[in-house]
């Protein structure tokens, strides 16, 4: 009898000891896997390393994302590598690095059109100027010599549609950043937030979403530096936008 009780007690203790690890593994399996592509930008205006780290911290702090930072866009040439991810987040303007190969372009298009997520940040939409399909995928894009912004400042950001799941429960907020203006393109977009630009004298979309094939794109133009990204409202916008792009949910 004592041996039986000891055996049962050992089994129970073993189950209890393993329970936390099982829960952790389950949580890990539910996390959104993000490939954060970076490694180049206009210098010294943009510190891509600092901003990319801030984006990673913002996503990871939500408890919903696992983020792999990669400084080599050559990873796009491997379908097997991309298959591990739910979302590609581009924080890169290829000022000095070469354009993508045809294989990398095809794989990126296939990744998003096939039903996964793509996120674009700040000046990233200015990349690959000779690739029209990339601009289409971004929805709106920065055109050198046309797009621009006034001096960095604090400005009021307005929520356009509070019923959108990404913006649910959020209020108008202040940003300390560059207010991007005169982005180009005519793809249908769902504007999330906007602000009035003293530079363009127009109301400018600062974050929006669009569908691309079976996939989803979240585009936000905040992020001149780490401080701008870590603004609590901007951080929440990035978290929710990326979750929506990857899963069609935003909580």
C-alpha contacts under 8 A as a table, 3 or more apart, distances in Angstrom:
res1	aa1	res2	aa2	distance
1	X	4	X	5.05
1	X	5	X	6.20
2	X	5	X	5.12
2	X	6	X	6.03
3	X	6	X	5.04
3	X	7	X	6.06
4	X	7	X	5.03
4	X	8	X	6.20
5	X	8	X	5.10
5	X	9	X	6.02
6	X	9	X	5.05
6	X	10	X	6.07
7	X	10	X	5.06
7	X	11	X	6.33
8	X	11	X	5.10
8	X	12	X	6.24
9	X	12	X	5.15
9	X	13	X	6.10
10	X	13	X	5.17
10	X	14	X	6.02
11	X	14	X	5.01
11	X	15	X	6.24
12	X	15	X	5.16
12	X	16	X	6.23
13	X	16	X	5.06
13	X	17	X	6.01
14	X	17	X	5.06
14	X	18	X	6.25
15	X	18	X	5.18
15	X	19	X	6.04
16	X	19	X	5.15
16	X	20	X	7.67
17	X	20	X	6.92
17	X	21	X	7.96
18	X	21	X	5.39
18	X	22	X	6.27
19	X	22	X	5.05
19	X	23	X	6.21
20	X	23	X	5.12
20	X	24	X	6.08
21	X	24	X	5.02
21	X	25	X	6.17
22	X	25	X	5.14
22	X	26	X	6.28
23	X	26	X	5.10
23	X	27	X	6.21
24	X	27	X	5.13
24	X	28	X	6.05
25	X	28	X	4.94
25	X	29	X	6.20
26	X	29	X	5.13
26	X	30	X	6.55
27	X	30	X	5.26
27	X	31	X	6.57
28	X	31	X	5.39
30	X	64	X	7.80
31	X	63	X	7.76
31	X	64	X	5.03
31	X	65	X	5.10
31	X	66	X	6.33
32	X	64	X	6.10
32	X	65	X	4.60
32	X	66	X	6.04
32	X	85	X	7.64
32	X	86	X	6.11
32	X	87	X	7.57
32	X	243	X	7.56
32	X	246	X	7.17
33	X	65	X	5.95
33	X	66	X	5.00
33	X	67	X	6.11
33	X	68	X	7.82
33	X	84	X	7.20
33	X	85	X	4.84
33	X	86	X	5.30
33	X	87	X	6.53
34	X	65	X	6.84
34	X	66	X	6.07
34	X	67	X	4.73
34	X	68	X	6.17
34	X	85	X	5.65
34	X	86	X	6.10
34	X	87	X	4.88
34	X	88	X	5.83
34	X	89	X	6.88
35	X	67	X	6.07
35	X	68	X	5.09
35	X	69	X	6.18
35	X	70	X	7.05
35	X	85	X	6.40
35	X	87	X	6.32
35	X	88	X	4.84
35	X	89	X	6.05
36	X	52	X	7.70
36	X	56	X	7.80
36	X	67	X	6.68
36	X	68	X	5.95
36	X	69	X	4.73
36	X	70	X	6.07
36	X	88	X	6.05
36	X	89	X	4.69
36	X	90	X	6.05
36	X	91	X	7.08
37	X	69	X	6.17
37	X	70	X	5.11
37	X	71	X	5.98
37	X	72	X	7.25
37	X	73	X	6.64
37	X	88	X	7.24
37	X	89	X	6.09
37	X	90	X	4.99
37	X	91	X	5.96
37	X	92	X	6.80
38	X	48	X	6.97
38	X	49	X	7.75
38	X	52	X	6.90
38	X	69	X	7.29
38	X	70	X	6.25
38	X	71	X	4.97
38	X	72	X	7.41
38	X	73	X	7.88
38	X	90	X	6.51
38	X	91	X	5.10
38	X	92	X	4.78
39	X	48	X	6.60
39	X	49	X	7.13
39	X	70	X	7.65
39	X	71	X	4.47
39	X	72	X	6.94
39	X	92	X	6.34
40	X	48	X	6.48
40	X	92	X	5.46
40	X	93	X	5.84
40	X	94	X	5.65
40	X	95	X	6.45
40	X	96	X	6.91
40	X	97	X	6.80
41	X	46	X	6.23
41	X	47	X	7.51
41	X	48	X	6.20
41	X	92	X	5.73
41	X	93	X	4.60
41	X	94	X	6.05
41	X	95	X	5.59
41	X	96	X	7.80
42	X	45	X	5.90
42	X	46	X	5.75
42	X	93	X	7.08
42	X	95	X	5.97
43	X	46	X	5.69
43	X	47	X	7.12
44	X	47	X	6.74
46	X	224	X	6.39
46	X	225	X	6.87
47	X	50	X	5.50
47	X	51	X	6.31
47	X	225	X	6.86
48	X	51	X	5.18
48	X	52	X	5.83
48	X	91	X	7.54
48	X	92	X	7.34
49	X	52	X	5.26
49	X	53	X	6.20
50	X	53	X	5.28
50	X	54	X	6.31
50	X	225	X	7.13
50	X	226	X	6.18
51	X	54	X	4.95
51	X	55	X	6.19
51	X	223	X	6.94
51	X	224	X	7.65
51	X	225	X	5.45
51	X	226	X	4.84
51	X	229	X	7.35
52	X	55	X	5.06
52	X	56	X	6.21
52	X	69	X	7.88
52	X	91	X	6.78
53	X	56	X	5.07
53	X	57	X	6.17
54	X	57	X	5.06
54	X	58	X	6.13
54	X	226	X	5.40
54	X	229	X	6.61
54	X	230	X	6.89
55	X	58	X	5.11
55	X	59	X	6.27
55	X	226	X	7.90
55	X	229	X	6.74
56	X	59	X	5.26
56	X	60	X	6.03
56	X	67	X	6.27
56	X	69	X	7.83
57	X	60	X	5.17
57	X	61	X	5.82
58	X	61	X	5.35
58	X	62	X	6.89
58	X	229	X	7.95
58	X	230	X	6.94
58	X	235	X	5.95
58	X	238	X	7.87
58	X	239	X	7.14
59	X	62	X	5.66
59	X	63	X	7.55
59	X	64	X	7.31
59	X	65	X	5.89
59	X	66	X	7.89
59	X	67	X	7.58
59	X	238	X	7.61
59	X	239	X	5.72
60	X	63	X	5.55
60	X	64	X	6.69
60	X	65	X	5.28
60	X	66	X	6.26
60	X	67	X	6.97
61	X	64	X	7.93
62	X	65	X	7.11
62	X	239	X	7.15
70	X	73	X	7.38
70	X	75	X	7.98
72	X	75	X	6.33
73	X	76	X	5.77
73	X	100	X	7.38
74	X	77	X	5.55
74	X	78	X	7.89
74	X	100	X	7.79
74	X	104	X	7.16
75	X	78	X	5.80
75	X	81	X	6.87
75	X	82	X	7.55
75	X	104	X	7.96
76	X	79	X	7.10
76	X	81	X	7.72
76	X	82	X	6.77
76	X	103	X	7.88
76	X	104	X	4.77
76	X	105	X	7.64
76	X	107	X	6.33
76	X	108	X	6.51
77	X	101	X	7.81
77	X	103	X	5.69
77	X	104	X	4.42
77	X	107	X	6.64
78	X	81	X	5.29
78	X	82	X	6.46
78	X	104	X	7.71
78	X	107	X	7.63
79	X	82	X	5.10
79	X	83	X	6.06
79	X	107	X	6.43
80	X	83	X	5.22
80	X	84	X	7.28
81	X	84	X	5.93
81	X	85	X	7.93
82	X	85	X	5.65
82	X	111	X	7.50
83	X	86	X	7.83
85	X	88	X	7.22
86	X	116	X	5.69
86	X	117	X	6.16
86	X	246	X	5.46
86	X	247	X	7.95
87	X	116	X	6.18
87	X	117	X	4.39
87	X	118	X	5.49
87	X	119	X	7.31
87	X	242	X	7.53
87	X	245	X	7.20
87	X	246	X	5.40
88	X	117	X	6.34
88	X	118	X	4.93
88	X	119	X	6.25
89	X	118	X	5.84
89	X	119	X	4.52
89	X	120	X	6.06
89	X	121	X	7.80
90	X	118	X	7.67
90	X	119	X	6.09
90	X	120	X	5.13
90	X	121	X	6.48
90	X	124	X	6.50
91	X	120	X	6.52
91	X	121	X	5.47
91	X	122	X	7.39
91	X	123	X	7.75
91	X	124	X	5.62
92	X	123	X	7.25
92	X	124	X	4.98
92	X	127	X	7.39
93	X	123	X	6.13
93	X	124	X	4.81
93	X	125	X	7.44
93	X	126	X	6.30
93	X	127	X	4.95
94	X	97	X	5.12
94	X	98	X	6.76
94	X	99	X	7.13
94	X	127	X	5.54
94	X	128	X	7.15
95	X	127	X	7.87
99	X	128	X	5.97
100	X	103	X	7.95
100	X	104	X	5.82
100	X	105	X	6.15
100	X	128	X	7.70
101	X	104	X	5.15
101	X	105	X	6.24
102	X	105	X	5.07
102	X	106	X	6.14
103	X	106	X	5.12
103	X	107	X	6.15
104	X	107	X	5.10
104	X	108	X	6.12
105	X	108	X	5.22
105	X	109	X	6.22
106	X	109	X	5.26
106	X	110	X	6.06
107	X	110	X	4.98
107	X	111	X	5.94
108	X	111	X	5.05
108	X	112	X	6.47
109	X	112	X	5.48
109	X	113	X	5.90
110	X	113	X	5.13
110	X	114	X	5.49
111	X	114	X	5.33
111	X	115	X	6.95
111	X	116	X	6.01
111	X	117	X	7.91
112	X	115	X	5.54
112	X	116	X	4.83
112	X	117	X	5.77
112	X	118	X	6.46
112	X	212	X	6.76
112	X	213	X	7.14
112	X	214	X	7.14
112	X	215	X	4.81
112	X	216	X	6.94
113	X	116	X	7.10
113	X	212	X	5.70
113	X	213	X	4.18
113	X	214	X	4.99
113	X	215	X	4.99
114	X	213	X	6.86
114	X	214	X	5.53
114	X	215	X	6.14
115	X	213	X	7.19
115	X	214	X	4.33
115	X	215	X	3.84
115	X	216	X	7.20
116	X	214	X	7.48
116	X	215	X	4.87
116	X	216	X	6.60
116	X	245	X	7.26
116	X	246	X	5.85
116	X	247	X	7.91
117	X	215	X	5.77
117	X	216	X	5.08
117	X	217	X	5.94
117	X	218	X	7.88
117	X	242	X	7.64
117	X	245	X	4.55
117	X	246	X	4.49
117	X	247	X	7.75
118	X	215	X	7.87
118	X	216	X	6.40
118	X	217	X	4.81
118	X	218	X	6.36
118	X	242	X	7.95
118	X	245	X	6.46
118	X	246	X	7.61
119	X	217	X	5.69
119	X	218	X	4.73
119	X	219	X	5.63
119	X	220	X	7.90
119	X	242	X	6.60
119	X	245	X	7.34
120	X	124	X	6.10
120	X	125	X	6.74
120	X	138	X	7.02
120	X	217	X	7.77
120	X	218	X	6.44
120	X	219	X	4.68
120	X	220	X	6.28
120	X	221	X	7.81
121	X	124	X	5.59
121	X	125	X	7.44
121	X	219	X	6.15
121	X	220	X	5.19
121	X	221	X	5.31
121	X	222	X	6.72
121	X	223	X	6.96
122	X	125	X	7.36
122	X	220	X	6.37
122	X	221	X	3.83
122	X	222	X	5.28
122	X	223	X	5.54
122	X	224	X	6.98
123	X	126	X	5.71
123	X	127	X	7.76
123	X	142	X	6.81
123	X	221	X	6.99
124	X	127	X	5.63
125	X	135	X	6.89
125	X	138	X	6.35
125	X	140	X	7.40
125	X	141	X	4.74
125	X	142	X	5.60
126	X	129	X	6.41
126	X	141	X	5.96
126	X	142	X	4.67
126	X	143	X	6.14
126	X	144	X	7.27
128	X	131	X	5.47
128	X	134	X	7.19
129	X	132	X	7.27
129	X	135	X	7.84
131	X	134	X	5.66
131	X	135	X	7.02
132	X	135	X	5.24
132	X	136	X	6.36
133	X	136	X	4.92
133	X	137	X	6.16
134	X	137	X	5.02
134	X	138	X	6.29
135	X	138	X	5.08
135	X	139	X	6.44
135	X	140	X	6.70
135	X	141	X	5.88
135	X	185	X	7.62
136	X	139	X	5.26
136	X	140	X	7.32
136	X	185	X	7.45
136	X	187	X	6.73
137	X	212	X	6.41
137	X	217	X	7.43
138	X	141	X	6.31
138	X	217	X	7.18
138	X	219	X	6.82
139	X	185	X	6.39
139	X	186	X	7.21
139	X	187	X	5.29
139	X	188	X	7.24
139	X	189	X	6.55
139	X	210	X	6.86
139	X	219	X	7.93
140	X	183	X	5.72
140	X	184	X	5.28
140	X	185	X	4.82
140	X	186	X	7.18
140	X	187	X	7.26
141	X	183	X	5.24
141	X	184	X	5.24
141	X	185	X	6.48
142	X	146	X	7.84
142	X	147	X	5.54
142	X	148	X	7.93
142	X	182	X	7.67
142	X	183	X	5.03
142	X	184	X	6.38
143	X	146	X	5.50
143	X	147	X	5.30
143	X	183	X	6.79
143	X	184	X	6.65
144	X	147	X	6.12
145	X	148	X	7.76
146	X	182	X	6.83
147	X	180	X	7.51
147	X	181	X	5.85
147	X	182	X	4.63
147	X	183	X	5.47
147	X	184	X	7.54
148	X	180	X	5.95
148	X	181	X	5.47
148	X	182	X	6.56
149	X	178	X	6.33
149	X	179	X	5.61
149	X	180	X	4.99
149	X	181	X	5.69
149	X	197	X	7.91
149	X	199	X	6.03
149	X	200	X	7.74
150	X	178	X	7.01
150	X	179	X	6.91
150	X	197	X	7.92
150	X	198	X	7.08
150	X	199	X	5.22
151	X	178	X	6.71
152	X	176	X	7.12
152	X	177	X	5.30
152	X	178	X	4.56
152	X	179	X	7.21
153	X	175	X	8.00
153	X	176	X	5.54
153	X	177	X	5.81
153	X	178	X	6.58
153	X	179	X	7.94
154	X	174	X	6.46
154	X	175	X	5.47
154	X	176	X	4.29
154	X	177	X	6.56
155	X	174	X	5.49
155	X	175	X	5.53
155	X	176	X	6.62
155	X	177	X	7.98
155	X	179	X	7.98
155	X	195	X	7.53
156	X	172	X	7.25
156	X	173	X	5.94
156	X	174	X	4.62
156	X	175	X	6.51
156	X	195	X	6.34
156	X	196	X	7.96
157	X	172	X	5.66
157	X	173	X	5.29
157	X	174	X	5.74
157	X	175	X	6.75
157	X	193	X	6.48
157	X	194	X	5.76
157	X	195	X	5.03
158	X	171	X	7.71
158	X	172	X	4.71
158	X	173	X	6.83
158	X	193	X	5.47
158	X	194	X	5.39
158	X	195	X	6.15
159	X	162	X	6.35
159	X	167	X	7.33
159	X	170	X	7.70
159	X	171	X	6.55
159	X	172	X	5.50
159	X	192	X	6.17
159	X	193	X	4.62
159	X	194	X	6.75
160	X	191	X	6.60
160	X	192	X	5.33
160	X	193	X	5.21
160	X	194	X	6.76
161	X	164	X	5.70
161	X	167	X	7.04
161	X	191	X	7.71
161	X	192	X	6.12
161	X	193	X	7.82
162	X	165	X	7.78
162	X	167	X	5.28
162	X	168	X	5.35
162	X	169	X	7.13
162	X	170	X	7.16
163	X	167	X	6.83
163	X	168	X	5.77
164	X	167	X	5.38
164	X	168	X	6.00
164	X	192	X	7.75
165	X	168	X	5.11
165	X	249	X	7.35
165	X	250	X	5.74
165	X	251	X	7.40
166	X	192	X	7.98
166	X	237	X	7.10
166	X	240	X	5.36
166	X	241	X	5.94
166	X	244	X	7.08
166	X	250	X	5.34
166	X	251	X	7.38
167	X	170	X	5.41
167	X	192	X	7.08
167	X	237	X	7.37
167	X	240	X	7.94
170	X	233	X	7.91
173	X	233	X	6.80
175	X	228	X	7.08
175	X	231	X	7.12
175	X	234	X	7.67
176	X	227	X	7.99
176	X	228	X	5.88
176	X	231	X	7.98
177	X	222	X	6.74
177	X	223	X	7.04
177	X	224	X	6.14
177	X	225	X	7.99
177	X	228	X	5.65
178	X	222	X	7.28
178	X	224	X	6.50
179	X	195	X	7.75
179	X	197	X	6.66
179	X	206	X	7.81
179	X	222	X	7.84
180	X	183	X	7.48
180	X	204	X	7.47
180	X	206	X	7.19
180	X	221	X	6.69
181	X	197	X	6.90
181	X	199	X	7.55
181	X	200	X	6.31
181	X	204	X	5.88
182	X	200	X	6.97
182	X	204	X	7.43
188	X	210	X	6.96
189	X	208	X	6.31
189	X	209	X	5.80
189	X	210	X	5.06
190	X	208	X	5.28
190	X	209	X	5.13
190	X	210	X	6.14
191	X	194	X	7.45
191	X	205	X	6.20
191	X	206	X	7.82
191	X	207	X	6.20
191	X	208	X	4.26
191	X	209	X	6.65
192	X	205	X	7.61
192	X	206	X	7.63
192	X	207	X	5.42
192	X	208	X	4.99
192	X	209	X	7.48
193	X	205	X	6.12
193	X	206	X	5.66
193	X	207	X	5.43
193	X	208	X	7.14
194	X	203	X	6.59
194	X	204	X	5.43
194	X	205	X	4.43
194	X	206	X	5.18
194	X	207	X	7.17
195	X	203	X	5.52
195	X	204	X	5.50
195	X	205	X	6.82
195	X	206	X	7.09
196	X	201	X	7.03
196	X	202	X	5.78
196	X	203	X	4.30
196	X	204	X	6.13
197	X	200	X	5.47
197	X	201	X	5.37
197	X	202	X	5.59
197	X	203	X	6.07
197	X	204	X	6.66
198	X	201	X	5.05
198	X	202	X	7.50
205	X	208	X	7.05
206	X	220	X	5.80
206	X	221	X	5.51
206	X	222	X	7.25
207	X	218	X	7.51
207	X	219	X	5.55
207	X	220	X	4.15
207	X	221	X	6.40
208	X	218	X	6.13
208	X	219	X	5.49
208	X	220	X	6.58
209	X	216	X	7.28
209	X	217	X	5.48
209	X	218	X	4.65
209	X	219	X	6.13
210	X	216	X	6.03
210	X	217	X	5.30
210	X	218	X	6.91
211	X	214	X	7.03
211	X	215	X	5.91
211	X	216	X	4.66
211	X	217	X	6.12
212	X	215	X	5.15
212	X	216	X	5.77
212	X	217	X	6.88
213	X	216	X	7.92
215	X	245	X	7.55
216	X	244	X	7.85
216	X	245	X	4.88
216	X	246	X	7.31
216	X	248	X	7.94
217	X	245	X	5.72
218	X	241	X	5.79
218	X	242	X	6.55
218	X	244	X	7.99
218	X	245	X	6.01
220	X	238	X	7.71
222	X	228	X	6.76
222	X	229	X	6.69
222	X	234	X	7.49
223	X	226	X	6.82
223	X	228	X	5.31
223	X	229	X	5.06
224	X	228	X	6.24
224	X	229	X	7.73
225	X	228	X	5.45
225	X	229	X	6.60
226	X	229	X	5.12
226	X	230	X	6.12
227	X	230	X	5.23
227	X	231	X	6.45
228	X	231	X	5.55
228	X	234	X	7.55
229	X	234	X	6.05
229	X	235	X	6.02
230	X	234	X	6.71
230	X	235	X	5.51
231	X	234	X	5.24
231	X	235	X	5.94
232	X	235	X	5.04
232	X	236	X	6.18
233	X	236	X	5.13
233	X	237	X	6.15
234	X	237	X	4.97
234	X	238	X	6.19
235	X	238	X	5.15
235	X	239	X	6.20
236	X	239	X	5.05
236	X	240	X	6.07
237	X	240	X	5.31
237	X	241	X	5.83
238	X	241	X	5.13
238	X	242	X	5.97
239	X	242	X	5.39
239	X	243	X	6.18
240	X	243	X	5.05
240	X	244	X	6.14
240	X	250	X	4.98
240	X	251	X	6.55
241	X	244	X	5.17
241	X	245	X	6.18
241	X	250	X	7.01
242	X	245	X	5.03
242	X	246	X	6.11
243	X	246	X	5.22
243	X	247	X	5.86
243	X	248	X	7.01
243	X	249	X	6.09
243	X	250	X	5.55
244	X	247	X	5.23
244	X	248	X	4.20
244	X	249	X	4.53
244	X	250	X	5.07
245	X	248	X	5.85
245	X	249	X	7.87
246	X	249	X	7.97
